[in-house]
Amino acid sequence: MTAVAARTLRIGGSSYPVVFPSIRDPRLHLAGVIITIHVLGQTSLGFTVSVPQILSAILACALIELVWTFVESRRIVWPASAMLTGSGVALILRIVEQSPGDHWTWDRWYLFASIAAASLLTKYLIRFRGSHVFNPSNVGLVGAFLLLGSTVIEPLDFWWGPPSPGLLAAYAVILGGGIAITSRLRLLPMAATFWLSLTVGLGLLAAAGHCMTAAWALQPVCGFDFWRVVVTSPEVLIFVFFMITDPKTIPTRPGGRVLWALALGMACTLLMAPQTTEFGAKVGLLAGLVVMCPLRGLFDRAPAVMRRPITSASGPVLSVFARGAAIGASLVLAGMALVAAGTPARSSPRELPAVTSVAVEVGALPPVSVGDEVSALSGEAASEADGIAVALAEALAIERQAMMTSDTSLLRAADGGARLIEMERAIEAAATAGERVVSEFTFDGLHLDVVHLDGPQGGAHLVVDATGLVEEATLDPSGVEVDRAERRFDTRFVLERGPGERWVIVAEIPAS
């Protein structure tokens, strides 16, 4: 630690040294990077965290460290490390379903303060041979996420939005500051090794068809898209440059650090592999560091063990071959374990629906308005709003045809999920009862929006708020109309892309 005793402070007749950090202290440079990200988050990146929440975390940690250090050393020391812990917690921690744009809300500020305080206390209470075992902000966040769950809190998203000046500035600050600080501390090879290890591991997962749901995606993020989003995520880069590089919780030798970073990348990937939601993937990434911090001492000894010559009666060539074979076998087994661990999150091919011809009067559809959240999450969906309206009209027409003919096989071209099951049961029940009701919809209002049916971690769904008239004709077993009624409707059709990139109805929910 680089610090300077600038002055003394007299309290109750006693003088106490007041210690400030040196301008060359890397902690000040790291704080500058994190504060800049906070500012960008508030001004241009739309972070759903408020200034009071951020300050609550920072001040809680600062107060604890000031008191703890004063009691131990009778000095007043600027709490640079503690403020970094609080700032780091506030950067990653999010309250579920907090309204964006409210920069001054005090909503659940106590969660930020208490999680940050608990994180810092691990530095003093969980120690081994005079040093703390875990990275404080990392272990505190993982504990909070596991304890409170994804219905209360969640980590910062992997995806920070479409390209924008604010996002480019964030990348520049993270990469520029990260490379400068880790180079100065001689930790850049370790950081690069971890990122490459994670990149290769996630590449294996992606090639096997790994998927996750995310609040910012209208469909599961799979394969190459999953790999691309995670390995280039600003959150992952923050983890690479500013969380795994805490000098107190990593091996002390350069060779040991590189091996540890390699193993850390494998551990993080293995913990992410079975996760089907972004929440699980993010917690898996953070938890890898919790697992590996207590093992850092082993990696300080590993380089010396690996350099130790192998004695063999068969000669040095066979010894080298045996060592290479062992390393190769370990890598193969690690890859196999990774692919096996990812089985729960693997996408499976879906059967393409039969093409069903229906007539839709496109010119009769009203203009479609588009919600702000749709534009933010999917410019593609926003740009094809009229096509989505046509797809909805076609799906409802196919449902009508399936009901008229009692042919449930037609529904797979129109429906999915709960809607498919619901319509199949309705057609089967109508066939048993001998009467069926067929519905014909006429729209007078359509609006695209976004809903989270299963909470944010269940992924985002596109929804069409629809109003208009529906005519319901009751048919007897021979197909003769015996009754007809007309009513107004105001409902929400939840859509997602089905097989063949066709938009299908997966649910119908009451209008909000």
N, C-alpha and C positions, 0 to 999 in steps of 0.2 A: 504494500500500500504506500503510495506517495502522498504525504500530508505535511502541512506546515502549521506550527503553532503560531498564530498571528497575534494573539493578545490573551489577556486573562480577564476573567469576569469575577467580581467580588459579590458573594452572596452570604448574608448573615455574618459578616466579619471574616469570612474565609475567601481566599482567592483560588480560582480554578482555571487551569489552562483551557483555552478555546482553540480547537484544532480544526482547520479547514483543509480541504484537499488541494493538492498542487494543480496548477493549470495543465500539467503534463499527465495527470492521473487518467488512465484509460477509462475509468468509470465515468468521468465527466464527458468524455467523447461519446461513450455509449449512451449516456443520458441524453446527449444532444440528438442522437439518431432517433431514439425512442420518442422523445418529445416532438420531434419533427413529424414522425408518423402519426402521433396523436393529433397534431394540428391539421395535417392533411386529412385525417379521418373525420375531423369535425367540419372542415371547410369544403372538401370536394369529394371525399370517398363515401360519404353517407354512413359512417360507422354508427351502429345503434348502441352507443354508450355516451353518457353525458359527462360534462365537466365535473359536476359534484361527485359522480360515481368514481371518476378517475382520481380526484383529489382525496376522496375518502380512503381509497386504497393506499395512496402515497403517504398521507399524513398518519394513518394508523401504523404503518411500518416505521416511519421516521420517529414517532413518539416512543415506540417500544425500544428501538435501538438507542435513542438518546438516553432513556432511563437506564437501560441495561448496562450500557457502557459507563455511565456516570457512577452507578453503584459499584461496578467492578474496578474502575480505574480512577475515580474522582476527577475525571476530565469531561469536558463538554466537546464531543467529537461530532463534526458534521456527518450525518448518517447517509453517506453516499450510497453504500451498498444496499441499505434498507430501502431507500427511495427507488433504487433500480428494481428491487423485488416488487414493491407496490406498483410501480409503473408497468412492469412486465405483466403482473396479474391483471391490471386494468386493460392492457392491450389485448389480451387473449380472452378474458371473461366476457360473456354476454348473458343478459337476461332474456329468456325465451319470450317472444312476441312483444318485446318492447317497441313502442312506436318510433319509427325513424324521424329524425329532424328535431327532436326535443332535446336541445343541447343543455338545458338547465334543470332537467327533472331530478328530483331527489328519490325517485322510485327505487326502493330496495337498496339504497346506498349502503345499508348495514351489511348486506351480503358481500359487497366489494371490500368493506373494511375488515370484516371478520375472516374472510378467505385470505386476504393479504396478510393479516396478523398471524393466522395459523401457519401460513407459508413461512413467514419469517421466524416464528418460534421453533420450527424444525431445525433451524440453523444452530440454535442454542441447546435444544433438548435432545437431539439425535446426533450424537458425536461418537467418533472412534479415533483413538490415539491423538486427541487434541484438535481434530478437524471435523467439520460437519460432513455427514455422509451423503446427503442428497442436495441437488440444486433446489433452493428453497421455493422459488415460484413454481417450478415444475412439479415437485411432489405435492405442493399445496393445491394446485389446480387439478391434478389427477385425482387426488382424494376428494375434492369437492364435486367433481363431475361424477365420480362413482357413487358418492353418498347421496347427492341431491337428484341426480338423474337428468335426462334430457327434457323433462317436462318443466323444469325450473330454470336451469342454466345450460349453457352450451359454449363451446369454444368459437373463436373467430372463424368465419368461413374460409375454406380454401380459395374460393373464387371471389375476387374483390370487385368484379364488374367488368363491363366491356372496356376496350382501350379508351383512355381519356388522358388529358394533360395531368390530372391529379394522380392517376395510376402510374403513368410514366415517371412522374416525380418520385412516387413512392419506391418504385424499382431502383431508380437512380440513387436514392438515399440509402436504401437497404444494401444494395450491392456495393456502392462506393464506400459507405461507412463500414460495412462488414469486412470488405477486403482490406481496407486501411487498418482497421483495429486488429483483425486476426493476423495480418502480416507483421504488425509491430510486436504482437505477443508471440509470434512464431507458431501460430495455431492454424494458419491457412492450409497446410497439407492435411491436417486432421479434419478440418471442415470439408475440404474437397473430397477426401476419402469417404466420409459419411454420405455426402450427397450422391456420389457415384455409386456407392453400395446400395443406397435406397433406390436410385434410379434403375439400376439393373434388376433389383428384386421386384419393384413394382412393374417393370417391363415384363417379367415372367408372369406376374398375376394378370396383367392386361392381355397378354397373348393367350392366356387360358380363358378369357371371357369374363373377367371380374367386373362386377357392377356395384354401384352404391346409389341410394337415393339422396337427394339434397334439396334443401329449401329453395335454392336458386335455379333449379332445373325442372323443366316440365315433364321430364321422363328420366328413367334411371341413367346415370352416367356410366358408360361401359367402355371396355376395351381401351383403344388408343385415347379416346377423350378423357377417360379416367386417369390414365398415365400422364397425359399432357397437363391436365389441370393440377394434379398433385405435385409433380416434380417442378413445375414452374410457379407454384403458389407463393405469393409473398409471405404467407404465414409459415410455410415450410422453410423459406429462406431466412426468416427471423429465427426459427428454431435452429437452423444450421449455424448462423453466424453469432447469435447472441444468447442462446440457451445452452447448447451442448458445450460451449467453449468456456464455461466458468472454470478458471484455473484451479480452484479449490476442490473441484469434484471430478477431475479427470486425471489420468496417469501423469506422472511427472516426467517420464522420459519420452523423447520424440518418437522413437520406434514403438513404444508401448501405446502412445496416443493414436498412431495410425492404425495399429491392430485393433485397438479398442473401438475406434470409429467404424472400422469395417464390421466388427461384430455388432455394434450398435445399429448400423443400417440393416443388418439381417434381423436383429431382434424387433426393430420397429416394423419391418415388413411382415414378419410372422404374426405380430399382434394385430396388424391391420388386415391381414388376409381374410379372416372369417367374417369381417364386419360388413353388414349390408347397408348401413346408413353412414352419412358423413360424420355424424356425432361419434359413432363407433370408430371410424377410421381416424378421426382426429385424436380421440382419447388413446387409441392404440399407438399412434405416433408418439404422443407425449409419454405414455407409459413405458415405452422402450427405454427411455432415459432413466426412469425410476428403477427399472430392473438392472441396468448396467452400471449405475453409479457405485453401488457397493462392491462391484467386482473389479474396480479399476486397479487395485493392487496386484491382481493376477497378471495384468497386461504389462506392468512394469518389469515383471520377471520373464515374460514370454519371449522377448527378442533374444535374451541370453540363452534360454533353453533351446531356441531354434538354431542358434549359431553353434551350439555344442556339437562336436563331431560324433557321428554314430560309429561305434566299433562293430565290425562284422567280420567273421571269419571268411566270408565270401568276397571281401574286398570292398574298396570305396565305391566302385561303380554301382554295385548292387545296393549299397547303403543309400546312395543318392536316389536310385530308382525307387527304393522302398519309401523314402520320405516323399518323393513326388507323387507316388501312387496313393499314399495316405491323404495328401492334400487334395488330390483330384477326387478321390472317393468321398471326402468330406463335402466338397463343393457339390457333387452330384446328389448326395443324400440331402444336403440343405435345400437344393432346388426341388427335389421330390417332396420334401416336407412342406415347402412353401406352397407348391401347387395343391397338395392334399389339404392344407389348412384353409385354402381359399375356396374349397368346394361349396360352403353355404352361400357364398356371394357370387356364384357363377351364373351367368345368363344361360338359358337353354333356348334352342331354336324353337320358334313358334310356327305352327302350321298356318300357311297362307289361306285366307278365306276364299271361298268361291266368288267369282265376280258376278254381282247381281245387278241387272239393269233396272233402273227406276227412272221415272220421268219427274223432273223438278223444274218448275217455272222460275228460272233464276231472276228474271226481271221483276218478279213479284216480291222478292225479298227486300226488306228495308235496309237502309245504310247501317253499317256496323260501327259502333263506337268502340274505342280501345282504351282500357284502363292504363294508368301510368305504370303499374307494376308489371303488366304484360310487356310493355315496351322495354322496361329495364331488364327483365329476365330473358326475353326472347324477341329480338328484333325480327327474326324470321316469322314467328307466329303473328306479330303485329302487322307485318307487311302482307301476310296472306289472310287477313281477317275475312275478306269476302269469300275466299275459298273455304275457310272453316265454316262459315254460315251455310254454304252450299252442302258441305259434308254433313252438317247437322241435319239439314232438310232431307238429304238422301238417306241418312241413317233412320230417321223417323218414318220415311216412306217404306224402307225395307222392313222395319218392324211391322208396319201396317200390312204389307204383303205377306209376311210370315204368319201373322194372326189370321188373315183371310184364308190362307191355304193350309193352316195348321202345320207348317213346315219349319221346325226349329233350326234346321241346318242353315237357313238363310241368315239367321241372326249373327253368325260369326263375321259377316261382312259389315255389320252395323254396331255391334255391342261387344263389350268386354267386361271383365270383373263382375261386380255385384249386379250390374244392369243385365248382363247376359243371363245370369242365373235367374234373376227376377222375371225376365221375359220368357225364358224357357218354361218356367213353372206356370206362368200365366197362360201360355198357349196350351200346355198339357192339361191344366185345370179346365180351360174352355172346351177342349175336345171331350173331356169326361162329362162336363155339364151339358153339352149339346148346344149351348149358345156361346157366342163370342162377340166381344165389343171391339170394333176397329176404329182407330182414331186418326183423324186428318187434321194437321196443324196448319194454321195460317198466322204468320208472324206480323206484328206491327212495331216491334222494338227488339233490337239485339245489341248486346254489350259484352265485350270480351273482358274477363277479369281473371284473377288467380285465387285459388283456395288451397288450404292445407288440410286435407281430410283427416289425416292421421298425425297431426302436429307437424312442425317444421321438418323433423327427421324422416317423415314419411314421404317427403318430396312435395314439390309444387304441382298443382293440376290446373290446367286451363279450364275455365268455366264460362259458359255462355248464359248470361242473364236474358231470358226470353219472355216476352209478353205477347198476347194475341188471343185468337179464338181457336178452340178445338171442337170439331164436330165428331160426335161419338155415335156410330151406327151399330145397333144390335142385330146380329144375324142369327137365323135359326140353323139347325144342322144341315139343311139343304142349301144354305147360302142366301136365303131370302131375307131382306131387311124387314124387321118387325118393329123397330123403334129407332128414332133419331133424336138426339139432343145436342144443344150447343151451349157452350159455356166459355167464359174467359179464363185464361190461365196466366200465371205469373210464377215462373219456376226457374231453376238453374240446372242446366245440363253440364255435367262434368265430362270432359273429353280427354283422351290421350291418344297418342299415335299407336295404332295397332300394327299387326303384320302387314307388310307391303306399304308401310308409311301412310296408311289410311287412318284418318281421324275417326275414332269410334266413341260411342257413349259408354262410360263406365259407371255412372251413377246419376240420379236425379235427386236434388235436394231442395228444400223449401227456399224461397226467395228471402234474402236477408233484409 
